[in-house]
Amino acid sequence: MEEKNQKAVVKTKKNYQQKKTDPKNFVWFKDLNKAFNENEKIQQARLNSHTKIDNNTKGWVRFTPLGGLDEIGGNCAVLETENSAIIIDCGMSFPNEDMHGVDILIPDFSYLREIRHKIKGLIITHGHEDHIGAVPYLFKEMQFPIYGTSLPLAMIENKFKEHKLLQYKSYFRSVKKRHPIQIGDFKIEWIHMTHSIIDSSSLAIQTPVGTLIHTGDFKIDHTPIDGYAPDLHRFAYYGEKGVLALFSDSTNSYKPGITPSESVVGNTFDDLFLKAKGRVIMSTFSSNIHRVYQAIERGIKHGRKVCIIGRSMEQNLNVAMDLGYIKLPRDIFIDPYEIGKYEDHEILIVTTGSQGESMSALYRMAIDEHRHVKIKEGDQIVISAKAIPGNEPTVSQLINFLMKKGAKVAYQDFSEIHVSGHAAQEEQKLMLRLVKPKYFFPVHGEYNHLMKHRETAMSLGMDENNIFVMEDGEQWEITPKRVRKVKSVKVGKIYIDNQINEKIETDIVLDRQKLANEGIIMIVAQVDKQKKKLLSRPRVTTYGIIADKEDKNFAKEMEDILINYIDHAKDYVYEKTRIFENELRNVIRKHVFRKTKKYPTIVPIVYFM
């Protein structure tokens, strides 16, 4: 009996010791040092969850940006394995002021042509032009399934209508957020994110070597207009499992703090509408549907009828209402020709033109060229947008025109008349903390923005050797053990004339630049080939070289040069007209450069008689 009791005591002690050491039953430590050390291990483990990634995994993924780096706009990238590839976004950008006759720029698709056999789809993060604007031009050449949420796909559909490509709508694949789908070697989840356009998404991309997170364009707005805050739980979920690489928006990397919520703009609108005695004319980006919605809400509140002017604005608002993203009574809207039926204080006009574009509705109103609306004294203009870098002069010119008409203009004099759609430094930090990637690639921004984002990541303790600042065309190979640049592919910009939706060849744009910067000289002459003399005075025409009042003197100069050239020309130049013209061109070029320090285009046309 005593032996039986002793066995029971031993068994009880063993059970107690097992409970004491079993992590599932652990409650507390007696030893404070041991407790501290255990908690240190826990902290390190949670901050470095990428250590869960299997470093022995075979294979690789390669990321190749084709646009969107060292610039704002033109976002397009390729993610590929040995057997399959996806394109992430396909956007346009704006030309420089010296790209005469060019309306938009799209990425060079040369690399996509090389790998088209393994491209499994085009992945869309959101509906901004710098992410979808080049899709029709890509589809004129090659087609694959387009995956995205409803709004960006509907916006692409409108573009396909303009380009007469509606037969390719069969390639649309509308996805559900929080539901990963297999596309080639990639399993992709669209994660809800807030931005300056509704229905934006980040991407969680599970690859054979690990999970990649691509934020797309983002800000962390806790009070968005539709109430759908960013799905931060999914970032945390993937962060805990271990993320191989993060690609994150760098646009506002110089901006400290956080980006204000879209909802703060509504308070500014309230003040402006309350004080306005005449018409209110609000202009913003046509894709900023929640900004438009807030303006319309204030219009309804103050008893105003709403007129939408601008094709893109009308299209985007109709799409958002048809799909159910926003809900507004249809009877509040009027057509432009009906504006005259109402008193000025009963009218709200929402229009395009916040960037001062010369063909936009607001610009044409300002210069009295709009069919239905002319700006007049008493109008309250609200420009609820920030000038895109490079557009500052055109926006300033627009404001001058509006003010000369007697209108009041609210632009940057209100700090919350516009808020950015991109994350500031504290939001960028939060994204890094949630995802906890092994490798970090700043994207979406100029080179200095990427470097500043790199600095922010390093301030959180990230190893600078695991942060990679890329340039367009560089191909980076990612594995659990290392990242390396493997090669560079051809990138660049294709020039587009938006009036005809056609490509403009590079040499045409270069010719236009040369003509604009250097001018042109045309000389038409008749030469007696046998007697080697001029038959009559040459006809000289110049543009961009000399003032009109100097034309006669310059023509005489050219005539003297031509006579002198003929007198001293060697016999071989008379063998062919082209030889004669080329030699004459060189003589005139040297003379003009000595006089003007310019190299104009010189067009000699010589007839041998």
Residue pairs with C-beta under 8 A, 6 or more apart in sequence:
19 25
20 26
28 35
29 35
29 38
45 51
46 240
47 436
47 461
48 436
49 239
49 240
49 241
49 242
49 243
49 436
50 242
50 243
50 244
50 436
50 437
50 438
51 242
52 241
52 242
53 210
53 242
53 244
53 438
53 480
54 480
55 480
55 481
56 480
57 208
57 209
57 210
57 479
57 480
59 81
59 82
59 208
59 209
59 479
60 81
60 82
60 209
60 477
60 478
60 479
61 79
61 80
61 81
61 207
61 208
61 209
61 212
61 477
61 478
62 78
62 79
62 80
62 81
62 475
62 476
62 477
62 478
62 486
63 77
63 78
63 79
63 245
63 247
63 441
63 470
63 475
63 476
63 478
64 77
64 78
64 80
64 111
64 473
64 474
64 475
64 476
64 489
65 76
65 77
65 443
65 470
65 471
65 472
65 473
65 474
66 76
66 77
66 78
66 107
66 108
66 109
66 111
66 112
66 472
66 473
66 489
66 491
67 73
67 74
67 75
67 76
67 77
67 91
67 93
67 107
67 472
67 491
67 493
68 74
68 75
68 76
68 77
68 89
68 91
68 130
68 443
68 444
68 472
69 443
69 444
69 445
69 447
69 450
69 470
69 471
69 472
70 446
70 447
70 471
70 472
71 93
71 446
71 472
72 93
72 130
72 251
72 388
72 389
72 445
72 446
73 91
73 92
73 93
73 94
73 105
73 129
73 130
74 91
74 92
74 93
74 105
74 106
74 107
74 130
74 134
74 493
75 89
75 91
75 130
75 131
75 444
76 87
76 88
76 89
76 90
76 91
76 107
76 134
77 87
77 88
77 89
77 443
78 85
78 86
78 87
78 88
78 111
78 112
78 115
79 85
79 86
79 88
79 186
79 205
79 207
79 212
80 86
80 115
80 118
81 184
81 185
81 186
81 207
81 208
83 118
83 184
83 185
84 118
84 119
84 120
84 183
84 184
84 185
84 186
85 115
85 118
85 119
85 120
85 184
86 119
86 120
86 121
86 122
86 123
86 183
86 184
86 186
86 188
87 112
87 119
87 121
87 122
87 123
87 144
88 123
88 125
88 203
88 214
89 123
89 124
89 125
89 131
89 132
89 216
90 107
90 122
90 131
90 132
90 133
90 134
90 135
90 138
91 107
91 128
91 129
91 130
91 131
91 132
91 133
91 134
92 104
92 105
92 106
92 129
92 130
92 133
92 134
92 496
93 104
93 105
93 106
93 130
93 493
94 104
94 105
94 388
94 390
94 391
95 102
95 103
95 104
95 105
95 495
96 390
97 390
98 513
98 516
98 517
99 105
99 495
99 509
99 512
99 513
100 509
100 512
100 513
100 516
101 497
101 504
101 509
101 512
102 495
102 496
102 497
102 504
102 509
103 496
103 497
103 498
103 499
104 133
104 496
104 498
105 493
105 494
105 495
105 496
106 133
106 134
106 137
106 493
106 494
106 496
107 134
107 491
107 492
107 493
107 494
108 490
108 491
108 492
108 493
108 494
109 138
109 141
109 142
109 494
110 489
110 490
110 491
111 489
111 490
111 491
112 119
112 138
112 142
113 141
113 142
114 489
116 142
118 184
119 142
119 144
120 144
120 145
120 183
120 184
120 186
121 144
121 145
121 146
121 147
121 173
121 183
121 184
122 135
122 138
122 144
122 145
122 146
122 147
123 147
123 148
123 183
123 188
123 203
124 131
124 132
124 146
124 147
124 148
124 149
124 152
124 153
124 156
125 131
125 148
125 152
125 200
125 201
125 202
125 203
125 214
125 216
125 217
126 151
126 152
126 195
126 197
126 199
126 200
126 201
126 216
126 217
127 151
127 152
127 154
127 155
127 156
127 197
127 199
127 287
128 195
128 196
128 197
128 217
128 287
129 287
131 152
131 216
131 217
132 152
132 155
132 156
132 159
133 159
135 146
135 156
135 159
136 156
136 159
136 160
136 162
136 163
136 165
136 501
137 494
137 496
137 503
139 160
139 165
139 168
139 171
140 163
140 165
143 168
143 171
144 171
145 171
145 172
145 173
145 183
146 153
146 156
146 171
146 172
146 173
147 173
147 175
147 181
147 183
147 188
148 156
148 173
148 174
148 175
148 190
148 201
149 174
149 175
149 177
149 190
149 199
149 201
150 174
150 199
150 323
151 197
151 198
151 199
151 319
151 320
151 323
151 325
152 199
153 172
153 174
154 319
154 323
155 287
155 315
155 316
155 319
156 172
157 166
157 169
157 172
158 315
158 319
159 165
160 166
160 168
160 169
162 501
163 501
175 181
175 190
176 190
177 189
177 190
177 191
177 192
177 201
177 231
178 189
178 190
178 191
178 192
178 231
178 234
179 189
180 187
180 188
180 189
180 204
180 206
181 187
181 188
181 189
185 207
185 208
186 205
186 206
186 207
187 205
187 206
188 203
188 204
188 205
188 206
189 203
189 204
189 205
189 206
189 234
190 201
190 202
190 203
191 201
191 202
191 203
191 204
191 231
191 234
191 235
192 200
192 201
192 228
192 230
192 231
193 200
193 201
193 202
193 215
193 216
193 218
193 230
193 231
194 200
194 218
194 219
194 220
194 221
194 224
194 228
194 229
194 230
194 262
195 216
195 217
195 218
195 219
195 421
195 422
196 217
196 219
196 262
196 285
196 287
196 288
196 291
196 420
196 421
196 422
197 287
197 288
197 289
197 421
198 226
198 289
198 290
198 320
198 325
199 325
200 216
200 217
200 218
201 216
202 213
202 214
202 215
202 216
202 218
202 235
203 212
203 213
203 214
203 216
204 211
204 212
204 213
204 234
204 238
205 211
205 212
205 213
205 214
207 244
209 244
209 478
209 479
209 480
210 242
210 243
210 244
210 245
210 438
210 478
210 480
211 238
211 241
211 242
211 243
211 244
212 243
212 244
212 245
212 246
212 247
212 478
213 235
213 238
213 243
213 245
213 246
213 247
213 248
213 435
213 437
214 247
214 443
215 246
215 247
215 248
215 249
215 431
216 249
217 249
217 251
217 421
217 422
217 444
218 230
218 249
218 422
218 423
218 427
218 431
219 259
219 420
219 421
219 422
219 423
219 424
219 427
220 230
220 232
220 258
220 259
220 423
220 427
220 430
220 431
221 229
221 230
221 259
221 261
221 262
221 263
222 229
222 261
223 229
223 261
223 263
224 261
224 262
224 263
224 290
225 262
225 263
225 290
225 293
225 294
226 290
226 325
226 326
232 430
232 434
235 431
235 434
235 435
236 434
238 435
239 434
239 435
239 436
242 438
243 435
243 436
243 437
243 438
244 437
244 438
244 439
244 478
244 480
245 437
245 438
245 439
245 440
245 441
245 478
245 483
246 431
246 432
246 435
246 437
246 439
246 440
246 441
247 441
247 442
247 443
248 428
248 431
248 432
248 440
248 441
248 442
248 443
248 453
249 422
249 423
249 428
249 443
249 444
249 445
250 428
250 442
250 443
250 444
250 445
250 449
250 450
250 452
250 453
251 420
251 422
251 423
251 444
251 445
251 449
252 259
252 420
252 422
252 423
252 424
252 425
252 428
253 425
253 428
253 442
253 445
253 449
253 450
253 452
253 453
253 456
254 449
254 452
255 420
255 424
255 425
256 424
256 425
256 426
257 424
257 425
257 426
258 424
258 426
258 427
259 419
259 420
259 421
259 422
259 423
259 424
259 427
260 416
260 419
261 419
262 290
262 291
262 294
262 419
264 416
264 419
265 291
265 294
265 384
265 416
265 417
265 418
265 419
266 294
266 297
266 298
267 416
268 414
268 416
268 417
269 282
269 294
269 295
269 298
269 382
270 298
272 280
272 380
272 382
272 410
272 414
273 280
273 298
273 299
273 301
273 302
273 304
274 302
275 380
276 345
276 380
277 344
277 345
277 378
278 344
278 345
278 376
278 378
278 379
278 380
279 344
279 345
279 347
279 348
279 349
279 378
279 379
279 380
280 299
280 304
280 347
280 348
280 349
280 379
280 380
280 382
281 348
281 349
281 351
281 362
281 365
281 373
281 375
281 379
281 380
281 381
281 382
281 407
282 292
282 295
282 348
282 349
282 350
282 351
282 381
282 382
282 384
283 350
283 351
283 352
283 353
283 354
283 362
283 381
283 382
283 383
283 384
283 385
284 291
284 292
284 295
284 350
284 354
284 383
284 384
284 385
284 418
285 291
285 354
285 385
286 292
286 310
286 312
286 313
286 315
286 316
286 352
287 312
287 316
288 384
288 385
288 421
289 316
289 317
289 320
289 325
289 326
290 326
291 384
292 313
292 316
292 317
292 350
293 320
293 326
293 328
295 348
295 350
295 382
295 384
296 306
296 328
296 332
296 348
296 350
298 348
299 305
299 306
299 332
299 348
300 306
300 328
300 329
300 332
303 346
304 345
304 346
304 347
304 348
305 332
305 333
305 334
305 338
305 342
305 346
305 347
305 348
306 332
306 333
306 334
306 348
306 349
306 350
307 333
307 334
307 335
307 336
307 338
307 339
307 347
307 348
307 349
307 350
308 314
308 317
308 333
308 350
308 351
309 336
309 349
309 350
309 351
309 352
309 361
309 370
309 372
309 373
310 351
310 352
310 353
310 360
310 361
311 352
312 352
313 350
313 351
313 352
317 326
320 326
321 327
321 328
334 341
334 342
336 371
336 372
336 373
337 372
339 347
339 349
339 372
339 373
344 378
344 379
349 373
351 360
351 361
351 362
351 365
352 360
352 361
352 362
353 360
353 361
353 362
353 363
353 365
353 398
354 362
354 383
354 384
354 385
354 395
355 385
355 387
355 388
355 391
355 394
355 395
356 363
356 387
356 391
356 393
356 394
356 395
356 396
356 397
356 398
357 363
357 394
358 394
361 370
361 373
362 381
362 398
363 398
363 401
364 370
365 373
365 374
365 375
366 375
366 398
366 401
366 402
366 405
367 401
368 374
368 375
374 405
375 381
375 401
375 402
375 405
375 406
375 407
376 405
376 406
376 407
377 405
377 406
377 407
378 406
378 407
379 405
379 406
379 407
379 408
380 407
380 408
380 410
381 402
381 407
381 408
381 409
381 410
382 410
382 417
383 395
383 399
383 409
383 410
383 411
383 417
384 417
384 418
385 418
386 412
386 418
386 420
387 394
387 395
395 411
399 409
399 411
402 409
403 409
410 417
411 417
423 431
425 456
428 453
428 456
429 456
429 459
429 460
432 440
432 456
432 457
432 460
432 462
433 460
438 466
438 480
439 466
439 467
439 468
439 478
439 483
440 454
440 457
440 462
440 466
440 467
440 468
441 467
441 468
441 469
441 470
441 476
442 449
442 450
442 451
442 453
442 454
442 457
442 467
442 469
443 450
443 470
445 453
447 469
447 471
450 469
450 470
451 469
454 464
454 467
454 469
457 467
458 464
458 467
466 483
468 476
468 483
470 476
472 491
473 488
473 489
473 490
473 491
474 485
474 488
475 485
475 486
475 487
475 488
475 489
476 483
476 484
476 485
476 486
477 483
477 484
477 485
477 486
494 503
495 503
495 504
495 505
495 506
495 508
495 509
496 502
496 503
496 504
497 503
497 504
511 601
514 601
515 543
515 544
515 601
516 544
518 544
518 598
518 599
518 600
518 601
519 542
519 543
519 544
519 545
519 598
519 600
519 601
520 542
520 543
520 544
520 545
520 600
520 601
520 602
520 603
521 540
521 541
521 542
521 545
521 558
521 588
521 592
521 600
521 601
521 602
521 603
522 540
522 541
522 542
522 603
522 604
522 605
523 538
523 539
523 540
523 541
523 558
523 562
523 584
523 588
523 602
523 603
523 604
523 605
524 538
524 539
524 605
524 606
524 607
525 534
525 538
525 539
525 562
525 604
525 605
525 606
525 607
526 534
526 535
526 536
526 606
526 607
526 609
527 533
527 534
527 535
527 566
527 580
527 606
527 607
527 608
527 609
528 534
528 535
528 609
529 574
529 608
529 609
532 566
532 567
532 569
532 574
533 563
533 566
534 559
534 562
534 563
534 566
535 609
537 555
537 559
538 555
538 558
538 559
538 562
540 551
540 554
540 555
540 558
540 559
542 551
542 554
542 600
544 600
545 554
545 592
545 596
545 598
545 600
546 554
546 596
557 591
558 588
561 587
561 588
561 591
562 584
565 583
565 584
565 587
569 580
569 583
572 579
573 579
573 580
573 583
574 580
574 608
577 606
577 607
577 608
580 606
580 608
581 604
581 605
581 606
584 604
584 606
585 602
585 604
588 602
588 604
589 599
589 600
589 602
592 598
592 599
592 600
592 602
593 599
